[in-house]
Amino acid sequence: MNVAEKSTQLPPTSAEGNANKEDVGLPVIRISEQVLRKAAIELPQPQYPANAELARAAGPVQVELIVDQNGVVTTARATSGNPMLFDAATSAARKARFLMSAFSDQPTTAYGVLTYNFARLAEVSSIPSNASSTTIDARVEKSAPTETNAAASPLPETTRTPTGPPPVSNNNPGVTVTKSFAGYFNKGIASLASGKYEDAVESLTQAVTVNPHDAVAYTKLGLAYSALGAHKLAITAFKQAIKLNRAFVDADSYFRLGSAYLALADYASAIDPLKQALYGVKAKLLEDRTNSTAGPSETEINYALGRAYYGTGSYRQALKSFEIAVRLKPDFALAHYGLGLSYLEIGDKHSAEKEEQVLRKLKSRLADRLTGMLLVPAGQRNKVF
């Protein structure tokens, strides 16, 4: 059965038990690690755990942070690395303090990532005396700044196993297989990256069953459902992620949520997530000054917003969104078509005819469709794209 046709519901959750402590009324901005470290007032380094030495635990641990408007860390969550090092990394991260005015002139909360590189004592001792040391307490290396998006990190913190009898390996019936949240999550991410969306849904559904409080797993599940065209299930997953921890929901997820609503002709519900997506993309551009190719572009989001506004009858707002889209991408035929329809609805037939001429120059078939709309009386037009 196609996943899009399945009626399986997502497992119930209780967001209240894992609620965020940050002010929900304030905007959340995503900060790169490099900028986050520069704005640090206090940035304690973690102590290498004594019990980790026997297990030879080492390597980088990434910690996702939410910082309130006073620069205090309210949430610290390890997302990748050796689980034996998670407590030490998160404990240090919770003690960090930041200068919020470095991020914004207005009250805001911030989301970012800190990376701690742990080195075993034996490894540190072998470093030549003339080498430049970046170790702290002879056991923890200071991390080089990274701009990794922790939402896509390979190893979330929760490693609890499902209740019930453990499964048995098919290859070796005498060996018990432990299925942890991290195992299901990593498998789901790998399937998502390779385009195996049904497999991704299966693994990520298992992940959120093991840990129904992980917002990142729900966003990834939403992306998998979105890729399959299972719009209702995608909406359910994305909404749950927002309910659990909206700081971990990125612009791409908001865009997919808005697009799912558009696909279901629920235009009013599409507007807010699309606006959130636009805010996220603009914030990222201001932060790193680069035109990233990952995720939706301003052009795509403005076009989708135009469709949403048009569907709700907010034609002048639709005009603004379509105008931005064609300014960013002058040969965007669909946006010109949306402009033409919006002009018709506000009674500006002359401007609509100009958009028809633009579509002719672009050799788009949408020119004929717009011509047909120009010939239809206002009360008889089909106002759906």
N, C-alpha and C positions, 0 to 999 in steps of 0.2 A: 504494500500500500504506500502511496506517495505520502511523504511527511505532511505536505500541505493539506491532505485530506484527513489526517488523524485528528481525533477529538480529545486526545490525551491532555489533561490539565496539568499545569505546573504544580509542584508540591506547595502546600500552604506554608506561609511564613508569618513571623511576628516581628515586624520592623521595630516595634516599641522596645523589644528586649535588646536591640542592637542599635538604638537610635544615636545619631550624631549629637555632639555637644556644641557644635558651632551654631552661630546665629543664623537661623534659616532665612531671615529676611534680607541678608546681605548677599551681594553677588560673590561668586567664587571664581578667582582667576587662577590659571594654570601657570606655574613658574618653573623655568628650567633650573636644573641643579646648579649650574654655574651662577645664575643670578641669585638663587636661594642662598648659596654659600657666601656670596659677597654681602648679602644683607644680614648675615648672622651676627647677633650681639653675643650670644653664648652658643658654642658648638662643641659640647663635651664628646670625647672619644670613648668608645666602649671598652670594657675590660674583657680580655680573652677568657671564656669560661673554663674553669679547671677541668670539668668533666669532658670538655671537647678535645683535650690533648690526647687522651687514650684512643679516641675515635679518629684522630688525625684530621679533624675538621678544619677547613680553611677555605679561603676564597671570598668573593664579593657577596655581600648581602644588601639588597635594595629595600628601602623602607619608604613607604608612601606616607606623606604627612598632610594633615589639615591644620592650618594655623589660623587662629582667630584674629579679630581686628586689633587685639593688643599684642600680637606677636607671640602668643603662647600656643604651643602645640597641643591640640585637643584630641587628635587621633594619630596614632603611629601604628603602621601595619606592615610587617615584613612580607615581601611578595616573591622573593627569589633568593636562592642560595641554600646553604646547609641549614636545615631546621634547628640543629643544635646551637646555632649562632643567633637565632632569631631573637631570643629574649634579651641578649646582651645588646644587640643593635637597636631594638625598639626602646629599651630602657634609656639608652643614650639619646636617642632621637627625641624622646618625650621631654628631656631636660633642655633641649635647644630653645633659643629665643631669637626673634627676628625683628628687624626694623621695618614695620609695615609701610612706612612712608616711602620706602625704596620701591615699592610695587605700585602704589596708587595714591593719589591725592585725596581720594574718598574712602570712607570706611568700607572695608572689604575683608573677606576671608581668602586664604590662599591654599592651593593644592600643589604639592611638589614632591620630589623624590630625593632622598639622600642615599648614597652608596658608601658602605663601609667595607674595606678590604681587610680580612682577617688573615694573619700569617702565624703559623705555629712557631713556638719559641726556637725549635731546632732549625727552622728555615731562616729565621731572623739572625741566629747566631752565625750562620754560614755566609752572611753578607760580608764582603771584604771591608776592612776598616776604612779604606779610602773611597768607598762608594758613598754616594749621596743617599742618606737614610731618610725615608718618609714614614718610618714606623712610629707608633705611639705606644708607650709602655712596653717596648720591645716585642709586642705581639700583634698590634693592630696597625695596619698601614692606612695612611690617609688616602682617601679615594680621589682619583682624578675626576674632575667634573664630567658629568655625562648628561645627555639630554634624552636618555631613554624614557619612553612613555611606559611607566610602571604598570599601566592597565594591561599591557601585553606581555608582562613578565612571565617566565615559564613556571615558577613554582610558588603559588599562593601559600599563605601561612598555615592554614588549617589542614591537618593530616589525619583527621579522625576517620575511622573506618565505618562502613555501614553496620547496623545491627543485624543480628541473625547469623547463621552459620557461614563461615568463610568459604568462598568458591574454591574449587579444586582445579589444578592445571590440567588442560586437555593433553598436553604432551607428556606429563608425568603425574599420573593419578595419585602418587604418594606425596606430592608436594602441594602445600596449601598456598594459594595466591591471595595476598592482601591488597584489596582495592581501596586506596585512600582518595581523599578529595584531590590531592595533588596529582595522583595518577590519572584520574578521570579528566581533570582540568587540562593537564598537559596533552593528553591524547586528543581532547576536543580542539585545543588550539592548533595542534599539528594538522588535524583534519580540516579545520577551517582554512588554514594557510594553503593547503594543497587542493582546495576546492571540493573536498568530499563533505558536502554540507549535511547530508543525511547522517553520516557517521559522526559529524560534529554535534549534531542535535542529540544523538543517542548518548555520547560521552558527557556532554555538558549537562544534560538532564540528570544523569547519574551524579554529577558533581554537585548540582544544587539540591539534590535529594540528600546527599551526605551533609552538606553545609548550606542550609537554606538562607543564611545571612550574608552570603558573599555577593556583593553588588557587581564585581567585575565578571564573575561567572555568568550572571544574568545578562550583562551587556553582550557578552560573547554568544550566549544562546540566542539573544535577540538578533544579532548579526547573521547567525546561521539560518534562523527562520526567515529573515528578510531575504537572504540570497535564494531561498527556495520558493519565495512568493507566498509564504504562509503568513499573511499580514496580521491576522488576528492574534496568532500565537506570538508573533514578533512584538506586537503592541503590549501583550501581557508581560513578556519578559522584560522589555525596556521599562515599563511602568514600575515593575517590581524593583529593578535596579535603582531607579530614581527614588523610590520610596525608602530603600535601604540606605543609600548613600549617594546622593546626587553628584557629589564631587568626583566620583569615579566614572561618571557618564560623560563621554567625550562628544565632540561636535559631530563625529560620524554617526554615533548612536542616536543622537537627537535628530539628525537629518534622516536616518532610516526610519525613526519613529514617525516623523512628520510625513515622510513619503508613504508609509504604510497607511496612515490615515487618508492621504490623498487617493491611494488606490481603492480605498473603501468608500470614497466620495464623502468622507466626514471632514469637510473643509474647515469647519470651525475648530475642531480638535487639532488640526494640523498646524495651525498658526503658531501657537506657543512653542512647541518643540523646534520648529524651523527658526524662530527668532532666537532661541537658545543656541542652535547650531551656528547661526550667523554671528552671535556674540562670541562664541568660542573660537571661530575661525579668525575673526578680527583681533581677538586678544592674542592669539598665537602669532599672527603676523607682526603685531606691535612688539611682542616679546623677543622673537628671534630674527626679525627683519628679513626673513626669507620667504620665498614663495614655494612652500612645500607642495609636493604632488600627492601626498597622502591625504585621504579623506575628501570630503566635498569642497568645491571651490565656492567663493562668494557668488560667482555667476550662477552656479547650479542652485544654490540656496535661494537667491533672489528670484530666480525663475519659479521655483517651487512655491515660494511665498506669494508670488503674483497669482499663481493658479489657486492657491488657498483663498486669498482675498477675493479673487474673481468669483469663486464658487460660493462665497458668503454674501455676494452682492456689494462688497466694498470696492467699487470700481476705481475710485481715485487712489486708494492705497495700492490696488493692483497695478495701476499705471506707474506709480513710483518704483515698485519692485521690478517691473518689466523694463523700465527705463534704465535702472541701474544695471540690469543684466545685459542690455544691448550696449551700454556704454563700456562695460568691461569686455564684452565680446560682440563687436559690431556685426558679425556675420551669423549671429545666433538666430536662425530662422524661427524657431518656436517662440522665442521671446518677442520677436517682431509681430508674430501672429497674435500673441497675447495682447500686445500693445494695440493692435488694430481692433480686436474685439472689445477691449476696454474703452477705447475712444468711441466706438459705436454706442456703448451703453451709457456714456455721459453726453451723447448727442453731438460729438465732434466728428462728423462724417468726413470732413476735409482731411483731418489728421489720419483717419482710418485709411483713406485712399492713398495717402503718402506711404503708409506701412505696406499697402498692397504693391506699390511701385518698388519698394525696397525688396520685397519678396520676389518680384519678377526679376530684379537684377541678380538676386541670389539663385535664380533658377529653381526656386522651391515650389513644390506642388501645393504648398499651403496658400500660395497666391490665389489659386482658383477657389479654394475653400473660403478665403476671405472675400473674394468677389461675390460668391454666393450669399454670404452673410450680408453684404452691402445691399443686395437686391431684396432681402427679406424684410418685411415690415417689423418695426421694433417689438411689437407685442407677440410676434410669432417666432422669434429667434430661439434656437436651442443654446442655452447659456452654459453648456457644459463642454469642456474641451473634447 
